[in-house]
Amino acid sequence: MPAAVAGAFEAWPRSARLPRRDVMHVAYGPAMSPAEIATLDDDALVAEVERRVRRLYDWLCRQRAR
């Protein structure tokens, strides 16, 4: 199941010792079926999961910008 998180860096930037109170958004995409996964080799599976996560992240960023 692909998932994306937006706002994590704002809540805990690398330069901060501790996290701060901020809003984070999480989106979950539809799970891939075992049959769908079985048709892909390792490289294709990684590419497909990455594509789905990036699409979710882009959608989250557009929603936050509203």
mmCIF file of the N, C-alpha and C atoms, coordinates in Angstrom:
data_MODEL
# 
_entry.id   MODEL 
# 
loop_
_atom_site.group_PDB 
_atom_site.id 
_atom_site.type_symbol 
_atom_site.label_atom_id 
_atom_site.label_alt_id 
_atom_site.label_comp_id 
_atom_site.label_asym_id 
_atom_site.label_entity_id 
_atom_site.label_seq_id 
_atom_site.pdbx_PDB_ins_code 
_atom_site.Cartn_x 
_atom_site.Cartn_y 
_atom_site.Cartn_z 
_atom_site.occupancy 
_atom_site.B_iso_or_equiv 
_atom_site.pdbx_formal_charge 
_atom_site.auth_seq_id 
_atom_site.auth_comp_id 
_atom_site.auth_asym_id 
_atom_site.auth_atom_id 
_atom_site.pdbx_PDB_model_num 
ATOM 1   N N  . MET A 1 1  ? 0.849  -1.168  0.000   1.00 0.00 ? 1  MET A N  1 
ATOM 2   C CA . MET A 1 1  ? 0.000  0.000   0.000   1.00 0.00 ? 1  MET A CA 1 
ATOM 3   C C  . MET A 1 1  ? 0.896  1.233   0.000   1.00 0.00 ? 1  MET A C  1 
ATOM 4   N N  . PRO A 1 2  ? 0.822  2.021   -1.051  1.00 0.00 ? 2  PRO A N  1 
ATOM 5   C CA . PRO A 1 2  ? 1.645  3.229   -1.086  1.00 0.00 ? 2  PRO A CA 1 
ATOM 6   C C  . PRO A 1 2  ? 1.116  4.275   -0.103  1.00 0.00 ? 2  PRO A C  1 
ATOM 7   N N  . ALA A 1 3  ? 2.037  4.981   0.528   1.00 0.00 ? 3  ALA A N  1 
ATOM 8   C CA . ALA A 1 3  ? 1.679  6.046   1.466   1.00 0.00 ? 3  ALA A CA 1 
ATOM 9   C C  . ALA A 1 3  ? 2.658  7.196   1.288   1.00 0.00 ? 3  ALA A C  1 
ATOM 10  N N  . ALA A 1 4  ? 2.164  8.418   1.502   1.00 0.00 ? 4  ALA A N  1 
ATOM 11  C CA . ALA A 1 4  ? 3.008  9.609   1.391   1.00 0.00 ? 4  ALA A CA 1 
ATOM 12  C C  . ALA A 1 4  ? 2.749  10.498  2.596   1.00 0.00 ? 4  ALA A C  1 
ATOM 13  N N  . VAL A 1 5  ? 3.800  11.173  3.060   1.00 0.00 ? 5  VAL A N  1 
ATOM 14  C CA . VAL A 1 5  ? 3.705  12.087  4.204   1.00 0.00 ? 5  VAL A CA 1 
ATOM 15  C C  . VAL A 1 5  ? 4.209  13.448  3.751   1.00 0.00 ? 5  VAL A C  1 
ATOM 16  N N  . ALA A 1 6  ? 3.428  14.480  3.994   1.00 0.00 ? 6  ALA A N  1 
ATOM 17  C CA . ALA A 1 6  ? 3.832  15.851  3.688   1.00 0.00 ? 6  ALA A CA 1 
ATOM 18  C C  . ALA A 1 6  ? 3.819  16.656  4.984   1.00 0.00 ? 6  ALA A C  1 
ATOM 19  N N  . GLY A 1 7  ? 4.836  17.463  5.190   1.00 0.00 ? 7  GLY A N  1 
ATOM 20  C CA . GLY A 1 7  ? 4.916  18.300  6.382   1.00 0.00 ? 7  GLY A CA 1 
ATOM 21  C C  . GLY A 1 7  ? 5.872  17.777  7.436   1.00 0.00 ? 7  GLY A C  1 
ATOM 22  N N  . ALA A 1 8  ? 6.488  16.639  7.206   1.00 0.00 ? 8  ALA A N  1 
ATOM 23  C CA . ALA A 1 8  ? 7.397  16.063  8.202   1.00 0.00 ? 8  ALA A CA 1 
ATOM 24  C C  . ALA A 1 8  ? 8.629  16.946  8.403   1.00 0.00 ? 8  ALA A C  1 
ATOM 25  N N  . PHE A 1 9  ? 9.164  17.489  7.320   1.00 0.00 ? 9  PHE A N  1 
ATOM 26  C CA . PHE A 1 9  ? 10.357 18.333  7.464   1.00 0.00 ? 9  PHE A CA 1 
ATOM 27  C C  . PHE A 1 9  ? 10.028 19.595  8.243   1.00 0.00 ? 9  PHE A C  1 
ATOM 28  N N  . GLU A 1 10 ? 8.846  20.169  8.007   1.00 0.00 ? 10 GLU A N  1 
ATOM 29  C CA . GLU A 1 10 ? 8.462  21.380  8.734   1.00 0.00 ? 10 GLU A CA 1 
ATOM 30  C C  . GLU A 1 10 ? 8.276  21.075  10.222  1.00 0.00 ? 10 GLU A C  1 
ATOM 31  N N  . ALA A 1 11 ? 7.801  19.883  10.537  1.00 0.00 ? 11 ALA A N  1 
ATOM 32  C CA . ALA A 1 11 ? 7.590  19.506  11.937  1.00 0.00 ? 11 ALA A CA 1 
ATOM 33  C C  . ALA A 1 11 ? 8.911  19.186  12.643  1.00 0.00 ? 11 ALA A C  1 
ATOM 34  N N  . TRP A 1 12 ? 9.883  18.687  11.915  1.00 0.00 ? 12 TRP A N  1 
ATOM 35  C CA . TRP A 1 12 ? 11.167 18.346  12.519  1.00 0.00 ? 12 TRP A CA 1 
ATOM 36  C C  . TRP A 1 12 ? 12.294 18.541  11.521  1.00 0.00 ? 12 TRP A C  1 
ATOM 37  N N  . PRO A 1 13 ? 12.693 19.809  11.304  1.00 0.00 ? 13 PRO A N  1 
ATOM 38  C CA . PRO A 1 13 ? 13.788 20.080  10.384  1.00 0.00 ? 13 PRO A CA 1 
ATOM 39  C C  . PRO A 1 13 ? 15.092 19.459  10.895  1.00 0.00 ? 13 PRO A C  1 
ATOM 40  N N  . ARG A 1 14 ? 15.992 19.187  9.991   1.00 0.00 ? 14 ARG A N  1 
ATOM 41  C CA . ARG A 1 14 ? 17.260 18.555  10.377  1.00 0.00 ? 14 ARG A CA 1 
ATOM 42  C C  . ARG A 1 14 ? 18.056 19.393  11.362  1.00 0.00 ? 14 ARG A C  1 
ATOM 43  N N  . SER A 1 15 ? 17.902 20.700  11.322  1.00 0.00 ? 15 SER A N  1 
ATOM 44  C CA . SER A 1 15 ? 18.673 21.581  12.203  1.00 0.00 ? 15 SER A CA 1 
ATOM 45  C C  . SER A 1 15 ? 18.086 21.656  13.612  1.00 0.00 ? 15 SER A C  1 
ATOM 46  N N  . ALA A 1 16 ? 16.888 21.138  13.830  1.00 0.00 ? 16 ALA A N  1 
ATOM 47  C CA . ALA A 1 16 ? 16.243 21.217  15.146  1.00 0.00 ? 16 ALA A CA 1 
ATOM 48  C C  . ALA A 1 16 ? 16.599 19.997  15.996  1.00 0.00 ? 16 ALA A C  1 
ATOM 49  N N  . ARG A 1 17 ? 16.806 20.225  17.280  1.00 0.00 ? 17 ARG A N  1 
ATOM 50  C CA . ARG A 1 17 ? 17.105 19.109  18.177  1.00 0.00 ? 17 ARG A CA 1 
ATOM 51  C C  . ARG A 1 17 ? 15.848 18.296  18.482  1.00 0.00 ? 17 ARG A C  1 
ATOM 52  N N  . LEU A 1 18 ? 14.720 18.986  18.554  1.00 0.00 ? 18 LEU A N  1 
ATOM 53  C CA . LEU A 1 18 ? 13.454 18.329  18.879  1.00 0.00 ? 18 LEU A CA 1 
ATOM 54  C C  . LEU A 1 18 ? 12.387 18.742  17.873  1.00 0.00 ? 18 LEU A C  1 
ATOM 55  N N  . PRO A 1 19 ? 11.378 17.905  17.706  1.00 0.00 ? 19 PRO A N  1 
ATOM 56  C CA . PRO A 1 19 ? 10.289 18.280  16.791  1.00 0.00 ? 19 PRO A CA 1 
ATOM 57  C C  . PRO A 1 19 ? 9.463  19.415  17.370  1.00 0.00 ? 19 PRO A C  1 
ATOM 58  N N  . ARG A 1 20 ? 8.769  20.117  16.503  1.00 0.00 ? 20 ARG A N  1 
ATOM 59  C CA . ARG A 1 20 ? 7.868  21.183  16.928  1.00 0.00 ? 20 ARG A CA 1 
ATOM 60  C C  . ARG A 1 20 ? 6.450  20.822  16.507  1.00 0.00 ? 20 ARG A C  1 
ATOM 61  N N  . ARG A 1 21 ? 5.515  21.488  17.110  1.00 0.00 ? 21 ARG A N  1 
ATOM 62  C CA . ARG A 1 21 ? 4.118  21.240  16.756  1.00 0.00 ? 21 ARG A CA 1 
ATOM 63  C C  . ARG A 1 21 ? 3.856  21.829  15.382  1.00 0.00 ? 21 ARG A C  1 
ATOM 64  N N  . ASP A 1 22 ? 3.424  20.992  14.488  1.00 0.00 ? 22 ASP A N  1 
ATOM 65  C CA . ASP A 1 22 ? 3.096  21.418  13.137  1.00 0.00 ? 22 ASP A CA 1 
ATOM 66  C C  . ASP A 1 22 ? 2.152  20.373  12.549  1.00 0.00 ? 22 ASP A C  1 
ATOM 67  N N  . VAL A 1 23 ? 1.543  20.720  11.458  1.00 0.00 ? 23 VAL A N  1 
ATOM 68  C CA . VAL A 1 23 ? 0.585  19.818  10.824  1.00 0.00 ? 23 VAL A CA 1 
ATOM 69  C C  . VAL A 1 23 ? 1.305  18.938  9.811   1.00 0.00 ? 23 VAL A C  1 
ATOM 70  N N  . MET A 1 24 ? 1.029  17.660  9.887   1.00 0.00 ? 24 MET A N  1 
ATOM 71  C CA . MET A 1 24 ? 1.523  16.715  8.893   1.00 0.00 ? 24 MET A CA 1 
ATOM 72  C C  . MET A 1 24 ? 0.310  16.055  8.257   1.00 0.00 ? 24 MET A C  1 
ATOM 73  N N  . HIS A 1 25 ? 0.418  15.761  6.977   1.00 0.00 ? 25 HIS A N  1 
ATOM 74  C CA . HIS A 1 25 ? -0.668 15.109  6.251   1.00 0.00 ? 25 HIS A CA 1 
ATOM 75  C C  . HIS A 1 25 ? -0.164 13.774  5.710   1.00 0.00 ? 25 HIS A C  1 
ATOM 76  N N  . VAL A 1 26 ? -1.026 12.770  5.783   1.00 0.00 ? 26 VAL A N  1 
ATOM 77  C CA . VAL A 1 26 ? -0.690 11.440  5.301   1.00 0.00 ? 26 VAL A CA 1 
ATOM 78  C C  . VAL A 1 26 ? -1.768 11.006  4.317   1.00 0.00 ? 26 VAL A C  1 
ATOM 79  N N  . ALA A 1 27 ? -1.355 10.438  3.205   1.00 0.00 ? 27 ALA A N  1 
ATOM 80  C CA . ALA A 1 27 ? -2.300 9.904   2.212   1.00 0.00 ? 27 ALA A CA 1 
ATOM 81  C C  . ALA A 1 27 ? -1.921 8.468   1.900   1.00 0.00 ? 27 ALA A C  1 
ATOM 82  N N  . TYR A 1 28 ? -2.925 7.641   1.774   1.00 0.00 ? 28 TYR A N  1 
ATOM 83  C CA . TYR A 1 28 ? -2.732 6.233   1.427   1.00 0.00 ? 28 TYR A CA 1 
ATOM 84  C C  . TYR A 1 28 ? -3.379 5.969   0.083   1.00 0.00 ? 28 TYR A C  1 
ATOM 85  N N  . GLY A 1 29 ? -2.677 5.266   -0.756  1.00 0.00 ? 29 GLY A N  1 
ATOM 86  C CA . GLY A 1 29 ? -3.215 4.882   -2.058  1.00 0.00 ? 29 GLY A CA 1 
ATOM 87  C C  . GLY A 1 29 ? -3.742 3.460   -1.996  1.00 0.00 ? 29 GLY A C  1 
ATOM 88  N N  . PRO A 1 30 ? -4.384 3.026   -3.046  1.00 0.00 ? 30 PRO A N  1 
ATOM 89  C CA . PRO A 1 30 ? -4.901 1.663   -3.073  1.00 0.00 ? 30 PRO A CA 1 
ATOM 90  C C  . PRO A 1 30 ? -3.762 0.642   -3.052  1.00 0.00 ? 30 PRO A C  1 
ATOM 91  N N  . ALA A 1 31 ? -4.016 -0.446  -2.354  1.00 0.00 ? 31 ALA A N  1 
ATOM 92  C CA . ALA A 1 31 ? -3.020 -1.512  -2.258  1.00 0.00 ? 31 ALA A CA 1 
ATOM 93  C C  . ALA A 1 31 ? -2.884 -2.221  -3.600  1.00 0.00 ? 31 ALA A C  1 
ATOM 94  N N  . MET A 1 32 ? -1.698 -2.724  -3.846  1.00 0.00 ? 32 MET A N  1 
ATOM 95  C CA . MET A 1 32 ? -1.464 -3.528  -5.047  1.00 0.00 ? 32 MET A CA 1 
ATOM 96  C C  . MET A 1 32 ? -1.854 -4.966  -4.720  1.00 0.00 ? 32 MET A C  1 
ATOM 97  N N  . SER A 1 33 ? -2.519 -5.607  -5.634  1.00 0.00 ? 33 SER A N  1 
ATOM 98  C CA . SER A 1 33 ? -2.935 -6.995  -5.406  1.00 0.00 ? 33 SER A CA 1 
ATOM 99  C C  . SER A 1 33 ? -1.740 -7.931  -5.568  1.00 0.00 ? 33 SER A C  1 
ATOM 100 N N  . PRO A 1 34 ? -1.780 -9.071  -4.902  1.00 0.00 ? 34 PRO A N  1 
ATOM 101 C CA . PRO A 1 34 ? -0.703 -10.052 -5.090  1.00 0.00 ? 34 PRO A CA 1 
ATOM 102 C C  . PRO A 1 34 ? -0.538 -10.459 -6.556  1.00 0.00 ? 34 PRO A C  1 
ATOM 103 N N  . ALA A 1 35 ? -1.634 -10.551 -7.283  1.00 0.00 ? 35 ALA A N  1 
ATOM 104 C CA . ALA A 1 35 ? -1.552 -10.917 -8.700  1.00 0.00 ? 35 ALA A CA 1 
ATOM 105 C C  . ALA A 1 35 ? -0.817 -9.844  -9.494  1.00 0.00 ? 35 ALA A C  1 
ATOM 106 N N  . GLU A 1 36 ? -1.091 -8.584  -9.180  1.00 0.00 ? 36 GLU A N  1 
ATOM 107 C CA . GLU A 1 36 ? -0.420 -7.470  -9.869  1.00 0.00 ? 36 GLU A CA 1 
ATOM 108 C C  . GLU A 1 36 ? 1.076  -7.472  -9.549  1.00 0.00 ? 36 GLU A C  1 
ATOM 109 N N  . ILE A 1 37 ? 1.407  -7.708  -8.294  1.00 0.00 ? 37 ILE A N  1 
ATOM 110 C CA . ILE A 1 37 ? 2.808  -7.738  -7.876  1.00 0.00 ? 37 ILE A CA 1 
ATOM 111 C C  . ILE A 1 37 ? 3.549  -8.885  -8.558  1.00 0.00 ? 37 ILE A C  1 
ATOM 112 N N  . ALA A 1 38 ? 2.888  -10.031 -8.693  1.00 0.00 ? 38 ALA A N  1 
ATOM 113 C CA . ALA A 1 38 ? 3.514  -11.216 -9.287  1.00 0.00 ? 38 ALA A CA 1 
ATOM 114 C C  . ALA A 1 38 ? 3.895  -11.009 -10.746 1.00 0.00 ? 38 ALA A C  1 
ATOM 115 N N  . THR A 1 39 ? 3.223  -10.083 -11.433 1.00 0.00 ? 39 THR A N  1 
ATOM 116 C CA . THR A 1 39 ? 3.517  -9.856  -12.850 1.00 0.00 ? 39 THR A CA 1 
ATOM 117 C C  . THR A 1 39 ? 4.740  -8.974  -13.057 1.00 0.00 ? 39 THR A C  1 
ATOM 118 N N  . LEU A 1 40 ? 5.258  -8.366  -11.987 1.00 0.00 ? 40 LEU A N  1 
ATOM 119 C CA . LEU A 1 40 ? 6.368  -7.413  -12.109 1.00 0.00 ? 40 LEU A CA 1 
ATOM 120 C C  . LEU A 1 40 ? 7.663  -8.012  -11.584 1.00 0.00 ? 40 LEU A C  1 
ATOM 121 N N  . ASP A 1 41 ? 8.768  -7.719  -12.272 1.00 0.00 ? 41 ASP A N  1 
ATOM 122 C CA . ASP A 1 41 ? 10.060 -8.100  -11.704 1.00 0.00 ? 41 ASP A CA 1 
ATOM 123 C C  . ASP A 1 41 ? 10.433 -7.067  -10.645 1.00 0.00 ? 41 ASP A C  1 
ATOM 124 N N  . ASP A 1 42 ? 11.528 -7.280  -9.937  1.00 0.00 ? 42 ASP A N  1 
ATOM 125 C CA . ASP A 1 42 ? 11.888 -6.406  -8.816  1.00 0.00 ? 42 ASP A CA 1 
ATOM 126 C C  . ASP A 1 42 ? 12.028 -4.942  -9.224  1.00 0.00 ? 42 ASP A C  1 
ATOM 127 N N  . ASP A 1 43 ? 12.725 -4.685  -10.323 1.00 0.00 ? 43 ASP A N  1 
ATOM 128 C CA . ASP A 1 43 ? 12.937 -3.306  -10.759 1.00 0.00 ? 43 ASP A CA 1 
ATOM 129 C C  . ASP A 1 43 ? 11.622 -2.637  -11.149 1.00 0.00 ? 43 ASP A C  1 
ATOM 130 N N  . ALA A 1 44 ? 10.770 -3.359  -11.844 1.00 0.00 ? 44 ALA A N  1 
ATOM 131 C CA . ALA A 1 44 ? 9.485  -2.798  -12.255 1.00 0.00 ? 44 ALA A CA 1 
ATOM 132 C C  . ALA A 1 44 ? 8.589  -2.548  -11.048 1.00 0.00 ? 44 ALA A C  1 
ATOM 133 N N  . LEU A 1 45 ? 8.651  -3.438  -10.049 1.00 0.00 ? 45 LEU A N  1 
ATOM 134 C CA . LEU A 1 45 ? 7.849  -3.252  -8.838  1.00 0.00 ? 45 LEU A CA 1 
ATOM 135 C C  . LEU A 1 45 ? 8.293  -2.014  -8.085  1.00 0.00 ? 45 LEU A C  1 
ATOM 136 N N  . VAL A 1 46 ? 9.596  -1.835  -7.929  1.00 0.00 ? 46 VAL A N  1 
ATOM 137 C CA . VAL A 1 46 ? 10.110 -0.647  -7.249  1.00 0.00 ? 46 VAL A CA 1 
ATOM 138 C C  . VAL A 1 46 ? 9.702  0.611   -8.007  1.00 0.00 ? 46 VAL A C  1 
ATOM 139 N N  . ALA A 1 47 ? 9.805  0.597   -9.318  1.00 0.00 ? 47 ALA A N  1 
ATOM 140 C CA . ALA A 1 47 ? 9.426  1.758   -10.126 1.00 0.00 ? 47 ALA A CA 1 
ATOM 141 C C  . ALA A 1 47 ? 7.942  2.070   -9.982  1.00 0.00 ? 47 ALA A C  1 
ATOM 142 N N  . GLU A 1 48 ? 7.096  1.055   -9.960  1.00 0.00 ? 48 GLU A N  1 
ATOM 143 C CA . GLU A 1 48 ? 5.651  1.273   -9.830  1.00 0.00 ? 48 GLU A CA 1 
ATOM 144 C C  . GLU A 1 48 ? 5.290  1.815   -8.461  1.00 0.00 ? 48 GLU A C  1 
ATOM 145 N N  . VAL A 1 49 ? 5.884  1.276   -7.414  1.00 0.00 ? 49 VAL A N  1 
ATOM 146 C CA . VAL A 1 49 ? 5.613  1.788   -6.062  1.00 0.00 ? 49 VAL A CA 1 
ATOM 147 C C  . VAL A 1 49 ? 6.091  3.227   -5.952  1.00 0.00 ? 49 VAL A C  1 
ATOM 148 N N  . GLU A 1 50 ? 7.268  3.516   -6.478  1.00 0.00 ? 50 GLU A N  1 
ATOM 149 C CA . GLU A 1 50 ? 7.785  4.884   -6.444  1.00 0.00 ? 50 GLU A CA 1 
ATOM 150 C C  . GLU A 1 50 ? 6.861  5.836   -7.203  1.00 0.00 ? 50 GLU A C  1 
ATOM 151 N N  . ARG A 1 51 ? 6.362  5.422   -8.353  1.00 0.00 ? 51 ARG A N  1 
ATOM 152 C CA . ARG A 1 51 ? 5.450  6.254   -9.136  1.00 0.00 ? 51 ARG A CA 1 
ATOM 153 C C  . ARG A 1 51 ? 4.181  6.549   -8.339  1.00 0.00 ? 51 ARG A C  1 
ATOM 154 N N  . ARG A 1 52 ? 3.647  5.541   -7.677  1.00 0.00 ? 52 ARG A N  1 
ATOM 155 C CA . ARG A 1 52 ? 2.422  5.735   -6.900  1.00 0.00 ? 52 ARG A CA 1 
ATOM 156 C C  . ARG A 1 52 ? 2.642  6.642   -5.685  1.00 0.00 ? 52 ARG A C  1 
ATOM 157 N N  . VAL A 1 53 ? 3.765  6.477   -5.020  1.00 0.00 ? 53 VAL A N  1 
ATOM 158 C CA . VAL A 1 53 ? 4.058  7.323   -3.858  1.00 0.00 ? 53 VAL A CA 1 
ATOM 159 C C  . VAL A 1 53 ? 4.267  8.766   -4.301  1.00 0.00 ? 53 VAL A C  1 
ATOM 160 N N  . ARG A 1 54 ? 4.993  8.973   -5.387  1.00 0.00 ? 54 ARG A N  1 
ATOM 161 C CA . ARG A 1 54 ? 5.201  10.341  -5.890  1.00 0.00 ? 54 ARG A CA 1 
ATOM 162 C C  . ARG A 1 54 ? 3.874  11.004  -6.280  1.00 0.00 ? 54 ARG A C  1 
ATOM 163 N N  . ARG A 1 55 ? 2.988  10.220  -6.905  1.00 0.00 ? 55 ARG A N  1 
ATOM 164 C CA . ARG A 1 55 ? 1.683  10.762  -7.281  1.00 0.00 ? 55 ARG A CA 1 
ATOM 165 C C  . ARG A 1 55 ? 0.897  11.167  -6.030  1.00 0.00 ? 55 ARG A C  1 
ATOM 166 N N  . LEU A 1 56 ? 0.938  10.352  -4.984  1.00 0.00 ? 56 LEU A N  1 
ATOM 167 C CA . LEU A 1 56 ? 0.266  10.693  -3.726  1.00 0.00 ? 56 LEU A CA 1 
ATOM 168 C C  . LEU A 1 56 ? 0.870  11.940  -3.100  1.00 0.00 ? 56 LEU A C  1 
ATOM 169 N N  . TYR A 1 57 ? 2.201  12.016  -3.097  1.00 0.00 ? 57 TYR A N  1 
ATOM 170 C CA . TYR A 1 57 ? 2.867  13.170  -2.504  1.00 0.00 ? 57 TYR A CA 1 
ATOM 171 C C  . TYR A 1 57 ? 2.520  14.454  -3.258  1.00 0.00 ? 57 TYR A C  1 
ATOM 172 N N  . ASP A 1 58 ? 2.526  14.390  -4.576  1.00 0.00 ? 58 ASP A N  1 
ATOM 173 C CA . ASP A 1 58 ? 2.140  15.556  -5.375  1.00 0.00 ? 58 ASP A CA 1 
ATOM 174 C C  . ASP A 1 58 ? 0.716  15.977  -5.065  1.00 0.00 ? 58 ASP A C  1 
ATOM 175 N N  . TRP A 1 59 ? -0.182 15.003  -4.939  1.00 0.00 ? 59 TRP A N  1 
ATOM 176 C CA . TRP A 1 59 ? -1.577 15.308  -4.608  1.00 0.00 ? 59 TRP A CA 1 
ATOM 177 C C  . TRP A 1 59 ? -1.665 15.963  -3.223  1.00 0.00 ? 59 TRP A C  1 
ATOM 178 N N  . LEU A 1 60 ? -0.918 15.430  -2.247  1.00 0.00 ? 60 LEU A N  1 
ATOM 179 C CA . LEU A 1 60 ? -0.917 16.023  -0.905  1.00 0.00 ? 60 LEU A CA 1 
ATOM 180 C C  . LEU A 1 60 ? -0.440 17.463  -0.944  1.00 0.00 ? 60 LEU A C  1 
ATOM 181 N N  . CYS A 1 61 ? 0.622  17.727  -1.660  1.00 0.00 ? 61 CYS A N  1 
ATOM 182 C CA . CYS A 1 61 ? 1.166  19.084  -1.744  1.00 0.00 ? 61 CYS A CA 1 
ATOM 183 C C  . CYS A 1 61 ? 0.161  20.045  -2.367  1.00 0.00 ? 61 CYS A C  1 
ATOM 184 N N  . ARG A 1 62 ? -0.556 19.592  -3.389  1.00 0.00 ? 62 ARG A N  1 
ATOM 185 C CA . ARG A 1 62 ? -1.594 20.446  -3.992  1.00 0.00 ? 62 ARG A CA 1 
ATOM 186 C C  . ARG A 1 62 ? -2.720 20.703  -3.003  1.00 0.00 ? 62 ARG A C  1 
ATOM 187 N N  . GLN A 1 63 ? -3.096 19.715  -2.221  1.00 0.00 ? 63 GLN A N  1 
ATOM 188 C CA . GLN A 1 63 ? -4.165 19.887  -1.229  1.00 0.00 ? 63 GLN A CA 1 
ATOM 189 C C  . GLN A 1 63 ? -3.737 20.861  -0.133  1.00 0.00 ? 63 GLN A C  1 
ATOM 190 N N  . ARG A 1 64 ? -2.497 20.791  0.291   1.00 0.00 ? 64 ARG A N  1 
ATOM 191 C CA . ARG A 1 64 ? -1.997 21.687  1.340   1.00 0.00 ? 64 ARG A CA 1 
ATOM 192 C C  . ARG A 1 64 ? -1.911 23.119  0.851   1.00 0.00 ? 64 ARG A C  1 
ATOM 193 N N  . ALA A 1 65 ? -1.693 23.320  -0.449  1.00 0.00 ? 65 ALA A N  1 
ATOM 194 C CA . ALA A 1 65 ? -1.549 24.659  -1.014  1.00 0.00 ? 65 ALA A CA 1 
ATOM 195 C C  . ALA A 1 65 ? -2.878 25.395  -1.106  1.00 0.00 ? 65 ALA A C  1 
ATOM 196 N N  . ARG A 1 66 ? -3.950 24.675  -1.005  1.00 0.00 ? 66 ARG A N  1 
ATOM 197 C CA . ARG A 1 66 ? -5.285 25.320  -1.124  1.00 0.00 ? 66 ARG A CA 1 
ATOM 198 C C  . ARG A 1 66 ? -5.569 26.241  0.020   1.00 0.00 ? 66 ARG A C  1 
# 
